[in-house]
Amino acid sequence: MTLAARTPPLPLLVLPLVLFGVFFHWQILDIGNVGWLLRGTDNGENALGLHAWLHDPAPGFLHTTLLGAPEGTPLLFTDSNPLLSLLAFPLRWALPADAQLIGWWLLACLGLQILFAWLLLRRYAPGPVALWCGVLLLAALPTLFNRVVHVNLMAHWLILWAVWRFDDPQRAASPRGWAVLIALTTLVHSYLLVMVGAIWASTLLERAARDVRMVPRLIGEGLAMIALVAALAWTLGVFGDFAPSGNYGAFAMPIDALWNPGVAGQSSFVPAIAQRPGRAFEGFQYLGLGLLLLIPAALLARRLPRPDRTAPDSLARYRWLLPALAVLTLLAISSYPDFAGHMLPRWHLPSEIAVALDAVRASGRLFWPVAYVLVFAALRILYRLPDATARRVLLAAAVIQAADLAPMAQAIRAQSAEAQGGPRYLRTPSPEWDLLIAQATDIAFVPADVTRGLGHFQEIAWRAAKAGVPVRSVYVARQSRASAARQEAETAAFRAGTVVPGRLYVLIDGERVPPPLMLRARPVDGVTILFEPAD
């Protein structure tokens, strides 16, 4: 055991708190502070989905009919967190009516990120300073904080957990350990499941290559894992009749992503090169200047005598990860089609393949495990240096990395500034909304595509869910064909002048009132509504 491994892990508690304070405002930990979320973002949808499920008088399993009524919607497709929802549901009686758990999820993700980075590095570091600098460099990749607008995907600790399992042959061979990890990952996000699944599949490949007699058993383990994931996916509502998005590859990773911040102001030192729409965010893979200097330093350090392939600090086993990482990289950089509708390259994917790949349409994300393994390998190589040398190199890299990412941290922290005292309902402050919702049997937005007025939708739907009143529209990652057809028919009926008594109609995106209904419409907070109480 190295000196670093014997060091008391006090930074395990301190580092997550420091990172949280640098990137976020502490007020987001107040579970009753929800106004900063209801601003037309994916995180607002995340909070809204759980809020509706907790207030649903007849909730399904991770499914609510208060959004997208009457069919309802799985929480997974509202961008809510199924794992967090399952943890929160037994405690709903103790939660305030306007509870949000986004802030605590962020803090938990940072804590687990630091924990697994430490578990990965502690037995290789030559000393405590080198260890904790390495932990910070591995745990705080810019891609982690870039996902703050979609906090489920900040669970990068699942990727580090998978690498930690792979790193030790005994852990890598434990089906039960992988089953726990993959089950939890399935309950967090499908993209993370693809990444963790690729690392798990690499362990099967290694075990099969080492002992051909194990192949029948490994096939059984693989089928059992697939059955587990399929069962969980079924409970999450994945196998409904959902229309594919049809834009696989529109959010690919740019070839220069590792050294291109993509957006001006993300880096203190490295200039950004503009990307095509969708690439600068979903394809963001900037490593930070500290790591961009550290990786070449590790390549130089490889000239030192290498350890025996069976030595504890050998990276030889990681060659079994290369096929999976190569596939993830190819998927990440594929670009078919882009937003302008051009096909790059100029051949068409067969429709069956395009539909199958729709589940990873934001393909640029899939490079995350490659980046983590790349940084981990670089740290492992530098840990072979004498303690004093490794300490200087890693401390310099950590300081440069922190200085380079300071503007990014400032920009991300500004996104939660409203939590310091902003209003809960910015667009719909009038108390009349509560009176209208209390009288309504349900609520319809016209047009039904609420992305055209997502901020208004979230505030009104939040009030409605708290009152147990169904909303007939919802913003979801995947919409069922039946729900889409119903909403289209209801919008057409309204535009033809037909309304349902007791239904509160909310017009968004400049929707005009049909001539037969002109005298019944009126504004509330600048929003046109139409409501006739049911007899």
C-alpha positions as CSV (number, residue, x, y, z in Angstrom):
1,M,0.0,0.0,0.0
2,T,1.4,3.4,-1.0
3,L,1.7,6.4,1.3
4,A,-1.1,8.1,-0.6
5,A,-3.5,5.1,0.0
6,R,-2.8,5.4,3.7
7,T,-3.6,9.1,3.9
8,P,-6.8,10.0,5.7
9,P,-9.4,10.9,3.0
10,L,-10.5,14.3,4.4
11,P,-10.5,15.8,0.9
12,L,-13.3,13.4,0.0
13,L,-15.6,15.7,2.0
14,V,-13.9,19.0,1.3
15,L,-13.4,18.8,-2.5
16,P,-17.1,18.2,-3.4
17,L,-18.1,21.2,-1.3
18,V,-15.4,23.4,-2.8
19,L,-16.4,22.4,-6.4
20,F,-20.1,23.0,-5.5
21,G,-19.4,26.5,-4.1
22,V,-17.3,27.4,-7.2
23,F,-19.9,26.3,-9.7
24,F,-23.3,26.8,-8.0
25,H,-25.0,29.0,-5.4
26,W,-25.7,27.3,-2.1
27,Q,-29.3,28.4,-2.2
28,I,-30.2,25.7,-4.7
29,L,-29.9,23.2,-1.8
30,D,-33.1,24.7,-0.3
31,I,-35.6,22.1,-1.5
32,G,-38.4,24.6,-1.3
33,N,-36.6,27.0,-3.7
34,V,-37.9,26.2,-7.1
35,G,-38.3,29.5,-8.9
36,W,-34.8,29.4,-10.4
37,L,-35.7,26.1,-12.2
38,L,-39.0,27.2,-13.8
39,R,-37.4,29.2,-16.5
40,G,-38.0,27.1,-19.7
41,T,-35.0,24.8,-19.3
42,D,-34.6,21.0,-19.3
43,N,-33.9,21.2,-15.5
44,G,-37.3,22.8,-15.1
45,E,-38.8,19.8,-16.9
46,N,-36.8,17.5,-14.7
47,A,-38.2,19.1,-11.5
48,L,-41.8,19.3,-13.0
49,G,-41.9,15.6,-13.8
50,L,-41.1,14.6,-10.3
51,H,-43.4,17.3,-8.9
52,A,-46.3,15.9,-10.9
53,W,-45.6,12.3,-9.9
54,L,-45.5,13.2,-6.2
55,H,-48.8,15.1,-6.4
56,D,-50.6,12.6,-8.7
57,P,-53.6,11.3,-6.8
58,A,-53.3,8.0,-8.7
59,P,-49.6,7.7,-9.8
60,G,-48.4,4.8,-11.9
61,F,-44.9,3.3,-11.5
62,L,-42.7,6.2,-12.5
63,H,-45.6,7.4,-14.7
64,T,-47.9,10.4,-14.2
65,T,-51.2,11.3,-15.9
66,L,-51.0,14.9,-14.7
67,L,-48.8,15.7,-17.6
68,G,-49.8,14.8,-21.2
69,A,-53.2,13.8,-20.0
70,P,-55.1,11.6,-20.4
71,E,-52.4,9.2,-21.7
72,G,-49.9,10.6,-19.2
73,T,-46.1,10.2,-19.6
74,P,-43.2,8.2,-18.1
75,L,-41.0,10.3,-15.9
76,L,-38.0,9.2,-17.9
77,F,-39.2,11.2,-20.9
78,T,-39.8,14.3,-18.9
79,D,-36.1,14.4,-18.2
80,S,-36.8,13.5,-14.6
81,N,-34.5,11.2,-12.7
82,P,-36.2,7.8,-12.1
83,L,-33.5,6.8,-9.5
84,L,-34.0,10.1,-7.6
85,S,-37.8,9.8,-7.9
86,L,-37.8,6.3,-6.4
87,L,-35.7,7.6,-3.5
88,A,-38.0,10.6,-3.0
89,F,-41.4,8.9,-3.3
90,P,-41.4,7.2,0.2
91,L,-40.5,10.7,1.7
92,R,-43.2,12.7,-0.1
93,W,-45.2,13.2,3.0
94,A,-42.2,15.1,4.5
95,L,-41.4,17.2,1.5
96,P,-42.8,20.7,1.0
97,A,-45.5,21.1,-1.7
98,D,-43.0,22.9,-4.0
99,A,-40.0,20.5,-3.4
100,Q,-37.1,20.3,-5.8
101,L,-34.1,18.0,-5.4
102,I,-31.9,19.2,-8.2
103,G,-29.4,21.0,-5.9
104,W,-28.9,17.9,-3.8
105,W,-28.5,15.7,-6.8
106,L,-25.8,18.0,-8.1
107,L,-24.0,17.8,-4.7
108,A,-24.3,14.0,-4.6
109,C,-22.9,13.7,-8.1
110,L,-19.9,15.8,-7.1
111,G,-19.3,13.7,-4.0
112,L,-19.6,10.4,-5.8
113,Q,-17.4,11.8,-8.7
114,I,-14.6,12.6,-6.2
115,L,-15.1,9.3,-4.4
116,F,-14.6,7.1,-7.5
117,A,-11.7,9.2,-8.8
118,W,-10.0,8.6,-5.5
119,L,-10.8,4.9,-5.5
120,L,-9.3,4.7,-9.0
121,L,-6.1,6.5,-8.2
122,R,-5.3,5.9,-4.5
123,R,-3.2,2.7,-5.0
124,Y,-1.1,4.2,-7.8
125,A,-0.2,7.7,-6.5
126,P,3.3,8.1,-5.2
127,G,2.2,10.6,-2.5
128,P,-0.8,12.5,-1.2
129,V,-0.3,15.7,-3.1
130,A,0.0,13.8,-6.4
131,L,-3.0,11.8,-5.5
132,W,-5.4,14.7,-4.7
133,C,-4.2,16.7,-7.7
134,G,-4.9,13.7,-9.9
135,V,-8.3,13.2,-8.2
136,L,-9.2,16.8,-9.0
137,L,-8.0,16.6,-12.6
138,L,-9.9,13.3,-13.2
139,A,-13.1,14.2,-11.4
140,A,-13.6,17.8,-12.6
141,L,-13.5,17.4,-16.4
142,P,-15.2,20.4,-18.1
143,T,-17.7,18.0,-19.8
144,L,-19.1,17.2,-16.4
145,F,-20.0,20.8,-15.6
146,N,-21.1,21.5,-19.2
147,R,-24.1,19.2,-18.5
148,V,-25.6,21.4,-15.7
149,V,-28.5,22.2,-18.0
150,H,-29.4,18.5,-18.0
151,V,-28.4,17.3,-14.5
152,N,-29.2,13.6,-14.9
153,L,-26.2,13.5,-17.2
154,M,-24.0,14.9,-14.5
155,A,-23.8,11.3,-13.1
156,H,-20.4,10.8,-14.7
157,W,-19.5,9.0,-11.5
158,L,-21.3,6.0,-13.1
159,I,-18.6,6.0,-15.8
160,L,-15.8,6.2,-13.2
161,W,-17.5,3.4,-11.2
162,A,-17.4,1.3,-14.3
163,V,-13.7,2.1,-15.0
164,W,-13.0,1.3,-11.3
165,R,-14.7,-2.1,-11.7
166,F,-12.7,-2.8,-14.9
167,D,-9.4,-1.7,-13.3
168,D,-9.4,-4.7,-10.9
169,P,-9.6,-8.2,-12.4
170,Q,-11.6,-9.6,-9.5
171,R,-14.1,-6.8,-9.5
172,A,-14.3,-7.0,-13.3
173,A,-15.3,-10.7,-13.1
174,S,-18.2,-10.1,-10.6
175,P,-21.6,-10.3,-12.4
176,R,-23.4,-9.1,-9.3
177,G,-21.3,-6.0,-9.0
178,W,-21.9,-5.2,-12.7
179,A,-25.7,-5.9,-12.3
180,V,-26.0,-3.4,-9.5
181,L,-24.1,-0.7,-11.5
182,I,-26.0,-1.3,-14.7
183,A,-29.3,-1.4,-12.9
184,L,-28.6,2.0,-11.3
185,T,-27.4,3.4,-14.6
186,T,-30.5,2.3,-16.4
187,L,-32.5,4.3,-13.8
188,V,-30.5,7.4,-14.4
189,H,-30.0,7.9,-18.2
190,S,-29.9,5.8,-21.4
191,Y,-26.7,7.5,-22.7
192,L,-24.8,6.6,-19.5
193,L,-26.2,3.1,-19.9
194,V,-24.6,2.8,-23.3
195,M,-21.2,4.0,-22.0
196,V,-21.2,1.8,-18.9
197,G,-22.5,-1.1,-20.9
198,A,-19.6,-0.7,-23.4
199,I,-17.1,-1.0,-20.5
200,W,-18.9,-4.0,-19.0
201,A,-18.9,-5.7,-22.5
202,S,-15.2,-5.2,-22.6
203,T,-14.8,-7.3,-19.4
204,L,-16.7,-10.2,-21.1
205,L,-14.4,-9.9,-24.1
206,E,-11.3,-10.1,-21.9
207,R,-12.6,-13.1,-19.9
208,A,-13.6,-14.9,-23.1
209,A,-10.1,-14.3,-24.6
210,R,-8.3,-15.6,-21.5
211,D,-10.4,-18.8,-21.2
212,V,-12.4,-20.0,-24.1
213,R,-14.1,-22.5,-21.8
214,M,-15.8,-19.6,-20.1
215,V,-17.7,-18.6,-23.3
216,P,-21.0,-20.5,-22.5
217,R,-21.1,-19.0,-19.0
218,L,-20.3,-15.5,-20.4
219,I,-23.1,-15.8,-22.9
220,G,-25.4,-16.6,-20.1
221,E,-24.2,-13.6,-18.0
222,G,-24.7,-11.4,-21.1
223,L,-28.2,-12.6,-21.7
224,A,-29.1,-12.2,-18.0
225,M,-27.8,-8.6,-18.1
226,I,-29.8,-7.8,-21.2
227,A,-32.9,-9.3,-19.6
228,L,-32.3,-7.1,-16.5
229,V,-32.0,-3.9,-18.6
230,A,-35.0,-4.9,-20.7
231,A,-37.2,-5.4,-17.6
232,L,-36.1,-2.1,-16.2
233,A,-36.7,-0.4,-19.5
234,W,-40.2,-1.8,-19.7
235,T,-41.0,-0.5,-16.2
236,L,-39.7,2.9,-17.3
237,G,-42.1,3.0,-20.3
238,V,-39.4,2.7,-23.0
239,F,-41.3,0.2,-25.2
240,G,-44.3,2.5,-26.0
241,D,-45.2,3.5,-29.6
242,F,-42.9,6.5,-29.8
243,A,-42.0,8.3,-33.0
244,P,-38.2,8.5,-33.7
245,S,-36.7,12.0,-33.9
246,G,-35.0,11.2,-37.2
247,N,-32.0,13.5,-36.5
248,Y,-29.2,11.0,-35.5
249,G,-25.8,12.6,-35.9
250,A,-27.1,16.2,-35.7
251,F,-25.3,16.6,-32.3
252,A,-22.0,14.9,-33.1
253,M,-18.6,15.6,-31.6
254,P,-16.4,18.0,-33.7
255,I,-13.0,16.5,-34.6
256,D,-11.2,19.4,-32.8
257,A,-13.4,19.1,-29.7
258,L,-10.6,18.1,-27.2
259,W,-8.8,21.4,-27.7
260,N,-11.6,23.7,-28.9
261,P,-13.8,25.3,-26.1
262,G,-16.5,25.8,-28.8
263,V,-18.0,28.9,-27.3
264,A,-16.1,32.1,-26.5
265,G,-15.6,32.7,-22.8
266,Q,-15.3,29.0,-21.8
267,S,-11.5,29.2,-21.5
268,S,-9.1,31.8,-20.1
269,F,-6.3,30.9,-22.6
270,V,-7.6,28.8,-25.5
271,P,-9.6,30.6,-28.3
272,A,-12.9,29.0,-29.3
273,I,-13.6,28.1,-32.9
274,A,-17.3,28.3,-33.8
275,Q,-19.1,25.0,-34.5
276,R,-22.2,24.2,-36.5
277,P,-25.5,24.4,-34.5
278,G,-25.8,21.6,-31.9
279,R,-22.1,20.7,-31.9
280,A,-20.7,23.3,-29.5
281,F,-22.9,22.0,-26.6
282,E,-23.7,18.3,-27.2
283,G,-20.4,17.7,-28.8
284,F,-18.4,19.6,-26.2
285,Q,-15.4,17.6,-25.2
286,Y,-12.9,20.4,-24.3
287,L,-10.3,19.0,-21.8
288,G,-8.9,22.2,-20.4
289,L,-5.4,23.6,-20.8
290,G,-4.1,21.8,-17.7
291,L,-5.0,18.4,-19.2
292,L,-3.9,19.4,-22.7
293,L,-0.4,19.9,-21.3
294,L,-0.6,16.9,-19.0
295,I,-1.3,14.3,-21.7
296,P,1.8,15.2,-23.8
297,A,3.8,15.1,-20.5
298,A,2.6,11.6,-19.9
299,L,3.6,10.6,-23.5
300,L,7.1,11.8,-22.7
301,A,7.1,9.9,-19.4
302,R,6.3,6.7,-21.3
303,R,10.0,6.7,-22.4
304,L,10.8,5.6,-18.9
305,P,11.2,1.9,-18.3
306,R,7.7,0.3,-18.5
307,P,6.5,-2.0,-15.7
308,D,6.1,-5.7,-16.4
309,R,2.7,-6.5,-17.9
310,T,1.7,-8.3,-14.7
311,A,2.9,-5.4,-12.4
312,P,0.2,-3.6,-10.4
313,D,0.9,-0.3,-12.3
314,S,0.7,-1.8,-15.7
315,L,-1.9,-0.6,-18.2
316,A,-1.7,-3.7,-20.3
317,R,-5.3,-4.8,-19.4
318,Y,-6.7,-1.6,-20.9
319,R,-6.1,-2.9,-24.4
320,W,-9.3,-4.8,-23.9
321,L,-11.2,-1.5,-23.7
322,L,-9.9,-0.3,-27.0
323,P,-12.6,-2.0,-29.2
324,A,-15.4,-0.4,-27.1
325,L,-13.7,3.0,-27.0
326,A,-13.2,2.9,-30.7
327,V,-16.9,2.2,-31.3
328,L,-17.9,5.0,-29.0
329,T,-15.6,7.4,-30.7
330,L,-16.9,6.5,-34.2
331,L,-20.4,7.0,-33.0
332,A,-19.5,10.3,-31.3
333,I,-18.0,11.9,-34.4
334,S,-20.5,10.5,-36.9
335,S,-22.5,13.3,-38.6
336,Y,-25.7,12.2,-40.3
337,P,-27.5,14.6,-40.9
338,D,-26.8,18.1,-39.7
339,F,-29.4,20.7,-38.8
340,A,-29.4,22.2,-42.3
341,G,-30.5,18.9,-43.7
342,H,-27.3,18.1,-45.6
343,M,-26.1,14.6,-45.5
344,L,-22.5,14.2,-44.4
345,P,-21.1,12.0,-45.8
346,R,-23.2,11.8,-49.0
347,W,-24.7,8.4,-48.5
348,H,-27.9,7.6,-46.7
349,L,-28.1,5.3,-43.7
350,P,-30.7,2.5,-44.1
351,S,-33.8,3.6,-42.3
352,E,-33.7,0.6,-40.0
353,I,-30.2,1.7,-38.8
354,A,-31.2,5.3,-38.5
355,V,-34.1,4.4,-36.3
356,A,-32.0,2.1,-34.1
357,L,-29.4,4.8,-33.6
358,D,-32.1,7.3,-32.7
359,A,-31.6,6.3,-29.0
360,V,-28.1,7.9,-29.2
361,R,-29.0,10.9,-31.5
362,A,-26.9,13.2,-29.3
363,S,-23.9,11.0,-30.2
364,G,-21.3,13.6,-29.3
365,R,-21.8,12.6,-25.6
366,L,-20.5,9.1,-26.2
367,F,-16.9,10.2,-26.1
368,W,-17.0,10.8,-22.3
369,P,-15.7,7.4,-21.3
370,V,-12.8,7.7,-23.9
371,A,-11.8,11.0,-22.3
372,Y,-11.9,9.6,-18.8
373,V,-9.8,6.6,-19.7
374,L,-7.4,8.9,-21.5
375,V,-6.9,11.1,-18.5
376,F,-6.8,8.1,-16.1
377,A,-4.0,6.5,-18.2
378,A,-2.0,9.7,-18.3
379,L,-2.2,10.0,-14.6
380,R,-1.2,6.4,-14.1
381,I,1.9,7.0,-16.3
382,L,2.9,10.1,-14.4
383,Y,2.4,8.4,-11.1
384,R,5.5,6.2,-12.1
385,L,7.7,9.3,-11.6
386,P,9.4,10.0,-8.3
387,D,7.0,11.6,-5.8
388,A,8.7,15.0,-5.9
389,T,8.6,15.2,-9.7
390,A,5.0,13.9,-10.0
391,R,3.9,16.3,-7.3
392,R,5.3,19.3,-9.2
393,V,3.9,18.2,-12.6
394,L,0.4,17.5,-11.3
395,L,0.2,20.6,-9.1
396,A,1.2,22.8,-12.0
397,A,-1.4,21.0,-14.2
398,A,-4.1,21.5,-11.5
399,V,-3.3,25.2,-11.2
400,I,-3.4,25.8,-14.9
401,Q,-6.6,23.8,-15.3
402,A,-8.3,25.9,-12.6
403,A,-7.2,29.2,-14.1
404,D,-8.3,28.1,-17.6
405,L,-11.8,27.0,-16.5
406,A,-12.4,30.0,-14.3
407,P,-14.6,31.8,-16.9
408,M,-16.6,28.6,-17.4
409,A,-17.2,28.2,-13.7
410,Q,-18.4,31.9,-13.5
411,A,-20.8,31.4,-16.4
412,I,-22.2,28.2,-14.9
413,R,-22.6,29.8,-11.5
414,A,-24.6,32.6,-13.0
415,Q,-27.2,30.2,-14.1
416,S,-28.3,29.5,-10.5
417,A,-28.1,33.2,-9.4
418,E,-31.8,33.5,-9.3
419,A,-31.9,31.0,-6.5
420,Q,-30.6,33.8,-4.3
421,G,-34.0,35.5,-4.3
422,G,-35.8,35.5,-7.6
423,P,-39.6,35.1,-7.8
424,R,-41.1,31.7,-8.1
425,Y,-43.4,32.6,-11.0
426,L,-41.6,35.1,-13.2
427,R,-44.0,35.1,-16.1
428,T,-47.3,34.3,-14.3
429,P,-47.2,36.1,-11.0
430,S,-50.9,36.8,-10.7
431,P,-52.8,34.8,-8.0
432,E,-55.7,34.5,-10.4
433,W,-53.9,31.5,-12.0
434,D,-54.5,29.5,-8.9
435,L,-58.2,30.4,-8.9
436,L,-58.6,29.5,-12.6
437,I,-56.8,26.2,-12.1
438,A,-58.9,25.3,-9.1
439,Q,-62.0,25.6,-11.2
440,A,-60.7,23.8,-14.3
441,T,-61.1,20.1,-15.0
442,D,-58.0,20.2,-17.1
443,I,-55.7,22.6,-19.0
444,A,-54.8,22.7,-22.7
445,F,-52.1,24.7,-24.4
446,V,-52.6,26.0,-27.9
447,P,-50.5,25.1,-29.9
448,A,-49.9,21.8,-28.1
449,D,-46.1,22.1,-28.8
450,V,-45.2,23.8,-25.5
451,T,-41.6,24.3,-26.4
452,R,-42.9,27.5,-28.1
453,G,-43.7,28.8,-24.6
454,L,-41.8,26.5,-22.3
455,G,-41.4,29.1,-19.5
456,H,-45.1,29.8,-19.3
457,F,-45.9,26.1,-19.5
458,Q,-43.6,25.2,-16.7
459,E,-45.1,27.8,-14.3
460,I,-48.7,27.0,-15.1
461,A,-48.1,23.2,-15.1
462,W,-46.3,23.4,-11.8
463,R,-49.4,25.2,-10.2
464,A,-51.7,22.7,-11.9
465,A,-49.8,19.6,-10.7
466,K,-49.8,20.9,-7.1
467,A,-53.6,21.3,-7.4
468,G,-54.0,17.8,-9.0
469,V,-55.3,19.3,-12.2
470,P,-54.2,17.4,-15.4
471,V,-52.4,19.2,-18.2
472,R,-53.1,17.9,-21.7
473,S,-49.7,18.9,-23.1
474,V,-46.1,18.1,-22.0
475,Y,-42.6,18.5,-23.3
476,V,-41.0,15.1,-23.5
477,A,-37.9,13.5,-25.1
478,R,-40.1,11.0,-26.9
479,Q,-43.8,11.5,-27.6
480,S,-46.2,8.6,-28.3
481,R,-48.0,8.6,-31.6
482,A,-51.3,8.4,-29.9
483,S,-50.6,11.5,-27.7
484,A,-49.3,13.4,-30.7
485,A,-52.4,12.6,-32.8
486,R,-54.8,13.6,-29.9
487,Q,-53.0,16.9,-29.4
488,E,-53.1,17.7,-33.1
489,A,-56.9,17.0,-33.2
490,E,-57.5,19.1,-30.1
491,T,-55.6,22.0,-31.5
492,A,-57.5,21.7,-34.8
493,A,-60.8,21.7,-32.9
494,F,-59.9,24.8,-31.0
495,R,-58.9,26.6,-34.1
496,A,-62.2,25.7,-35.6
497,G,-63.9,27.4,-32.7
498,T,-64.8,24.4,-30.6
499,V,-64.0,24.4,-26.9
500,V,-64.7,22.0,-24.0
501,P,-66.5,23.5,-21.0
502,G,-64.3,23.3,-17.8
503,R,-61.1,23.2,-19.8
504,L,-58.7,26.1,-19.3
505,Y,-57.1,27.1,-22.7
506,V,-53.8,28.9,-22.6
507,L,-52.6,30.4,-25.9
508,I,-48.8,30.6,-26.4
509,D,-46.5,31.6,-29.3
510,G,-48.8,34.3,-30.5
511,E,-51.6,31.9,-31.2
512,R,-54.7,33.9,-32.5
513,V,-58.1,33.5,-31.0
514,P,-60.6,32.0,-33.5
515,P,-63.3,34.5,-34.5
516,P,-66.1,32.6,-32.9
517,L,-64.3,32.7,-29.6
518,M,-63.1,36.3,-29.6
519,L,-65.5,37.6,-27.0
520,R,-64.7,34.7,-24.5
521,A,-60.9,35.3,-24.5
522,R,-59.0,37.6,-22.1
523,P,-55.5,38.2,-20.9
524,V,-53.9,37.2,-17.6
525,D,-50.3,38.4,-17.1
526,G,-50.2,39.2,-20.8
527,V,-51.2,35.6,-21.7
528,T,-54.4,35.0,-23.6
529,I,-56.7,32.5,-21.9
530,L,-60.2,31.1,-22.6
531,F,-62.2,29.5,-19.8
532,E,-65.8,28.6,-19.3
533,P,-66.6,26.7,-16.1
534,A,-68.3,23.4,-16.5
535,D,-72.0,23.3,-15.5
